[in-house]
Amino acid sequence: MRKRAMGLKLSRRMTLIAATAIVAMIAGTGTVLADANGWFSSSDNDWPYNSTGYAPVLATVGDISCQPGTPQEGESPNDTCDQGKNATVRDAAQNATAEQVEAMKPALVAVLGDEQYQNGYYSDFENSYDKYWGAFKFLQRPTPGNHEFYDNHGQTGVRGLGYFDYFNGIQHNTSGAEVDDTVTNPTNGHVVTQPAPQAEGQAGDFGQTGNGWYSYNLGSWHLISLNIECNFEPGGCSTSGSWFASETAWLAQDLKQDHARCTLAYWHQPTFGSTGNFTNDSTEGATADAWWQLLYNHHATLILNGHDHVYSRFAPMDPSGNADPRHGIREFIVGTGGESLDTIDPTTQNLQAWADQYYGVMKLVLAPDGYHWDYQSAMESPTAPAGTAATYSDSGFGRCNGGSGFDH
């Protein structure tokens, strides 16, 4: 009995220490480390070289950088950034969110697609995204969006070439000259030349069909970045299409080998949108639905998306969108990285919190058995209605569902 009582006392003390560690991380008072005895101490190394510690911070946001310079092809002049404002105001938003990430001092940054508008040309990444977000590029774990793959706003899409060029690096021949690839618009025949990306790198594998899916571990969590831009790939977005089938088979195998208690997945277009434009009714809908089901079957905890230029937090849901507080997956949409903002549909089912007049980044503290979310606005929209509050925040805690290696 004495041993059991001492064990309970130690367990309570460790719980208190763990809680203190999480609070310290949330407050930004430094990275917290655990030694072999379970005691915690601060890292002596400054960010970004400090240890991720007991509860690492993941910054997350998508839909970020406006197109630099003048319009291309048949693109409208207003489409260089959809705010209808001048370049100074336009760039202020992506600058504000970049500064917000640096202030968080995260372990890593999950970037949720549409990093670069309008079509993710490599030169656009260099002349817009990199100028604001390039300072912590090596911490970024991206996923692509439709603006990196498809034709948008009268401009020929580049099938992810510029995205992979930026994150994976570009190929050169033996003389040191750049190797180029071309993409042809099937509608107007317009040909775009872009550097050929390296086959492996920060954005995952690149092949003839542009794979771009990968997974990694952060603290005690398992994180999965998926490429949902299936429309122009072999077989399209059909669940029986070869490109989609290969990615889904990879995901199934990754989840089978995942024994983490806490699993998080992210891609660009959400399964359940919050602006009235529901992905499960769109081109990528079958893809998003199939992944949600697979992740639900393997007890994943969180799904992160962009695409809707708003902040949205949903109640935990099952794959049909029904509230499921016991086993459901919570979805966050964080599409407020710097491009124009959309309008929330407040009647959206299971929508718990939202904001559509602010740019900002969500901070996730990933503890071994749960998570703390903290969305803080970085800048109010320049077109916000009169009387809109100057700032917005949403924060809270959640527990992990337990990975496939755990009993339920």
C-alpha positions in Angstrom: 0.0 0.0 0.0 2.9 2.3 0.8 4.4 1.7 -2.6 1.1 2.3 -4.3 0.6 5.5 -2.4 4.1 6.7 -3.3 3.4 5.8 -6.9 0.2 7.9 -6.9 2.0 10.8 -5.3 4.7 10.6 -8.0 2.1 10.3 -10.7 0.3 13.5 -9.5 3.7 15.3 -9.2 4.6 14.3 -12.8 1.2 15.4 -14.0 1.7 18.8 -12.3 5.2 19.1 -13.8 3.8 18.2 -17.3 1.1 20.8 -16.9 3.6 23.4 -15.9 5.7 22.5 -18.9 2.8 23.0 -21.3 1.9 26.3 -19.7 5.5 27.5 -20.1 5.4 26.6 -23.8 2.1 28.3 -24.3 3.3 31.4 -22.6 6.4 31.5 -24.7 8.8 31.4 -21.8 11.2 29.0 -23.5 11.6 25.4 -24.5 11.0 22.9 -21.7 13.1 19.6 -21.6 12.6 16.4 -19.6 15.6 14.5 -18.1 15.7 10.8 -17.3 14.0 11.5 -14.0 11.1 13.4 -15.5 12.4 16.8 -14.3 12.2 19.8 -16.6 14.7 22.5 -17.5 15.0 25.2 -20.0 17.2 24.8 -23.1 20.3 27.0 -23.3 20.1 27.3 -27.1 18.1 30.1 -28.7 15.4 29.4 -31.3 15.6 27.8 -33.9 18.4 25.6 -32.5 16.8 24.7 -29.2 15.2 21.3 -28.6 11.6 20.8 -29.4 11.1 19.7 -25.8 8.2 18.0 -24.0 5.5 19.8 -25.9 6.7 21.3 -29.2 5.0 24.2 -31.0 3.6 23.8 -34.5 2.6 27.0 -36.3 0.0 26.5 -39.0 -1.6 28.6 -41.7 -2.2 28.6 -45.5 -3.2 31.0 -48.4 -0.3 33.4 -48.0 1.5 35.3 -50.6 0.1 37.7 -53.3 1.5 37.5 -56.8 4.3 40.0 -57.3 4.6 42.4 -60.2 2.2 42.8 -63.1 -0.4 40.4 -64.4 0.5 37.6 -66.8 -1.3 36.1 -69.8 -5.1 37.0 -69.6 -5.1 37.7 -65.9 -7.0 40.7 -64.6 -4.9 43.5 -63.1 -6.9 43.2 -59.9 -6.0 39.5 -59.6 -2.3 40.2 -58.7 -3.9 40.3 -55.2 -7.6 40.1 -54.6 -7.9 42.8 -52.1 -8.2 45.7 -54.6 -5.6 47.6 -52.6 -2.2 48.9 -53.4 1.0 46.8 -53.0 1.9 48.3 -49.6 -1.4 47.2 -48.0 -1.3 44.0 -50.0 2.1 42.9 -48.6 1.3 44.1 -45.1 -0.8 41.0 -44.4 1.7 38.4 -45.4 4.4 40.4 -43.5 2.2 40.4 -40.4 1.7 36.7 -40.4 5.4 36.0 -41.0 6.3 38.2 -38.0 3.7 36.3 -36.0 5.3 33.0 -36.8 8.8 34.3 -35.9 7.4 35.6 -32.5 6.0 32.1 -31.8 9.4 30.5 -32.2 7.9 27.2 -33.3 9.6 23.9 -33.7 8.1 23.6 -37.2 5.5 25.3 -39.5 2.7 23.4 -41.3 2.0 25.4 -44.4 -1.5 24.5 -45.7 -1.3 25.2 -49.4 -1.7 28.2 -51.8 1.6 29.4 -50.5 2.0 31.5 -53.6 -0.6 33.2 -55.8 -1.8 33.1 -58.5 -0.2 29.9 -59.9 2.9 29.2 -57.9 5.6 30.2 -60.5 9.1 29.7 -59.2 9.9 33.4 -59.8 6.7 34.4 -57.9 7.9 32.3 -54.9 11.3 34.0 -55.1 9.8 37.6 -55.4 6.9 37.4 -52.9 6.7 34.4 -50.6 10.5 34.1 -50.0 10.8 37.8 -49.1 8.4 37.4 -46.1 8.4 33.7 -45.2 11.9 32.7 -46.4 13.5 33.6 -43.1 12.3 30.3 -41.6 11.9 28.3 -44.8 13.9 25.4 -43.3 11.2 24.9 -40.6 8.4 24.7 -43.0 6.6 21.4 -43.8 4.3 22.4 -46.7 1.4 20.9 -48.6 0.4 22.2 -52.1 -2.8 24.0 -53.0 -4.8 24.5 -56.2 -2.9 27.7 -56.9 0.3 25.7 -57.2 -1.3 23.1 -59.6 -4.3 24.3 -61.6 -5.1 27.1 -64.1 -6.3 30.1 -62.2 -7.4 33.6 -63.1 -6.5 33.4 -66.7 -3.0 32.1 -66.0 -1.6 28.7 -67.0 -1.0 26.4 -64.0 2.4 24.8 -63.6 1.4 21.4 -62.1 3.4 22.1 -58.9 6.7 22.8 -60.6 7.3 26.1 -59.0 6.3 24.8 -55.6 8.7 21.9 -55.8 11.4 24.1 -57.3 11.2 26.4 -54.2 11.0 23.8 -51.5 13.1 20.9 -53.1 15.6 22.9 -55.1 16.2 22.8 -58.9 18.1 20.4 -61.1 21.3 21.3 -63.1 23.1 19.4 -65.7 26.8 18.5 -65.5 27.9 21.9 -66.8 25.9 23.6 -64.1 23.2 24.9 -66.4 19.5 24.8 -65.2 17.4 21.9 -66.4 13.9 23.0 -67.4 10.4 21.4 -67.7 7.4 22.6 -69.6 3.7 22.6 -68.9 1.1 23.2 -71.7 -2.4 24.6 -71.0 -4.7 22.0 -72.7 -7.3 24.7 -73.5 -5.2 27.5 -75.1 -2.0 25.7 -75.8 0.1 28.2 -73.9 3.4 26.7 -72.8 5.1 27.6 -69.6 8.7 26.8 -68.8 9.9 26.2 -65.2 13.0 24.8 -63.7 13.0 21.0 -63.1 12.7 20.3 -59.4 14.9 17.9 -57.4 13.3 14.5 -57.0 13.4 14.6 -53.2 13.3 17.3 -50.7 11.3 19.4 -48.2 8.0 19.1 -50.1 8.3 15.3 -50.5 9.0 13.3 -53.6 8.6 14.8 -57.0 8.0 12.6 -60.1 6.5 12.8 -63.5 3.1 13.2 -61.7 4.3 15.4 -58.8 3.7 13.3 -55.7 4.3 15.6 -52.8 3.1 13.6 -49.8 5.1 12.6 -46.8 5.0 12.2 -43.0 7.2 13.0 -40.0 7.2 13.0 -36.2 7.2 16.0 -34.0 7.5 15.3 -30.3 5.2 12.4 -29.6 2.9 13.2 -32.5 2.8 11.8 -36.0 2.1 14.3 -38.7 1.0 13.6 -42.3 1.1 16.1 -45.3 -1.0 15.1 -48.2 -1.4 16.4 -51.8 -5.0 16.7 -52.7 -4.4 18.4 -56.1 -5.6 15.4 -58.1 -7.6 17.1 -60.9 -4.9 17.0 -63.6 -3.2 13.8 -62.4 -3.6 10.3 -64.0 -7.2 9.1 -63.2 -8.1 12.6 -61.8 -9.8 12.7 -58.4 -11.7 9.5 -58.9 -11.1 7.0 -56.0 -10.3 4.5 -58.7 -7.8 6.8 -60.4 -4.2 5.6 -60.4 -2.6 8.7 -58.9 -5.2 9.0 -56.1 -5.1 5.3 -55.4 -1.3 5.3 -55.0 -1.4 8.2 -52.5 -4.3 6.6 -50.6 -2.4 3.2 -50.5 0.6 5.1 -49.1 -1.5 6.8 -46.5 -3.0 3.5 -45.4 0.4 2.0 -45.0 1.7 5.0 -43.1 -1.2 4.8 -40.7 -0.8 1.1 -40.3 2.8 1.7 -39.1 1.8 4.7 -37.0 1.7 3.8 -33.3 1.7 7.4 -32.0 -1.1 8.2 -29.6 -1.7 11.5 -31.4 -1.9 11.8 -35.2 -2.5 14.9 -37.3 -3.0 15.2 -41.0 -3.2 18.2 -43.3 -4.0 19.1 -46.9 -5.4 22.1 -48.7 -9.1 21.8 -49.6 -11.1 20.9 -46.5 -13.6 18.1 -46.4 -16.1 20.3 -44.6 -15.9 23.9 -45.6 -17.2 26.9 -43.7 -17.9 29.4 -46.5 -20.7 27.6 -48.3 -18.2 26.1 -50.9 -18.0 22.6 -49.6 -15.1 20.5 -50.8 -17.1 17.3 -50.6 -19.3 18.7 -53.5 -16.2 19.8 -55.5 -13.6 18.1 -57.7 -11.5 16.9 -54.8 -14.5 15.9 -52.7 -14.2 12.1 -53.1 -10.5 12.3 -52.3 -11.1 14.3 -49.1 -13.9 12.0 -48.0 -11.8 8.9 -48.5 -8.9 10.3 -46.5 -11.2 11.4 -43.6 -12.7 7.9 -43.4 -9.2 6.3 -43.4 -7.9 8.7 -40.7 -11.0 8.2 -38.6 -10.6 4.4 -38.8 -7.1 4.9 -37.4 -8.1 7.2 -34.6 -6.5 10.4 -35.9 -7.0 13.5 -33.7 -6.7 16.6 -35.9 -7.1 17.6 -39.6 -5.8 21.0 -40.7 -6.9 22.7 -44.0 -6.7 26.0 -45.8 -8.4 27.0 -49.1 -11.3 28.9 -47.3 -9.7 32.3 -46.5 -11.1 32.3 -42.9 -10.4 30.8 -39.5 -12.8 28.0 -38.5 -12.8 25.5 -35.6 -15.2 22.5 -35.8 -16.4 20.1 -33.2 -14.9 16.6 -33.5 -16.8 14.9 -36.3 -17.2 11.5 -38.0 -16.6 11.1 -41.8 -20.2 12.0 -42.5 -19.9 15.4 -40.7 -21.9 14.3 -37.7 -20.7 15.5 -34.2 -18.7 12.7 -32.5 -17.2 13.9 -29.3 -15.9 10.5 -28.3 -14.0 9.4 -31.4 -14.4 12.3 -33.9 -11.6 14.2 -35.6 -11.5 18.0 -35.1 -11.0 20.1 -38.2 -9.4 23.5 -38.3 -9.4 25.7 -41.3 -6.6 28.3 -41.2 -6.6 30.1 -44.6 -5.6 33.5 -43.2 -2.0 33.8 -44.2 -2.1 37.0 -46.2 -4.2 36.7 -49.4 -7.8 38.1 -49.6 -10.4 37.0 -47.0 -13.6 35.1 -47.6 -17.0 35.3 -45.8 -18.0 32.7 -43.2 -21.4 30.9 -43.4 -22.3 30.9 -39.7 -24.9 28.2 -40.2 -22.3 25.6 -41.1 -22.9 22.4 -39.2 -20.6 21.8 -36.1 -18.9 25.1 -36.5 -17.7 26.2 -33.0 -15.6 29.3 -33.6 -14.8 31.4 -36.7 -13.4 34.7 -37.9 -13.4 36.2 -41.4 -12.0 39.7 -40.9 -8.5 38.9 -39.7 -5.2 37.6 -40.9 -3.5 35.3 -38.4 -1.6 32.1 -37.6 -2.7 29.2 -35.3 -0.3 27.9 -32.7 -0.6 24.3 -31.7 1.2 23.0 -28.6 1.5 19.2 -29.1 1.7 17.5 -25.7 2.0 13.7 -25.4 -1.7 13.1 -24.7 -3.4 16.3 -26.1 -3.0 19.7 -27.7 -3.6 23.3 -27.0 -4.7 25.6 -29.9 -4.3 29.3 -29.9 -5.4 31.4 -32.9 -4.4 35.1 -32.6 -5.1 37.7 -35.3 -2.1 39.4 -36.7 -3.9 42.1 -38.7 -7.4 43.2 -39.2 -8.6 43.2 -42.8 -8.3 46.6 -44.5 -11.9 46.2 -45.7 -13.4 45.2 -42.4 -16.8 46.8 -41.7 -16.9 49.7 -39.3 -17.1 48.7 -35.7 -15.2 45.4 -36.2 -13.1 44.5 -33.2 -9.4 45.3 -33.7 -8.3 41.8 -32.7 -9.6 38.2 -32.5 -8.5 35.1 -30.6 -9.7 31.6 -30.0 -7.9 29.0 -27.8 -8.6 25.8 -25.9 -7.5 22.2 -25.1 -8.3 18.8 -26.6 -7.2 15.2 -25.9 -5.8 12.8 -28.4 -7.9 9.9 -29.8 -5.0 7.4 -29.6 -3.3 5.9 -32.6 -3.9 2.6 -34.3 -1.3 1.0 -31.9 -3.5 1.7 -28.8 -6.6 -0.1 -27.5 -9.9 1.7 -27.5 
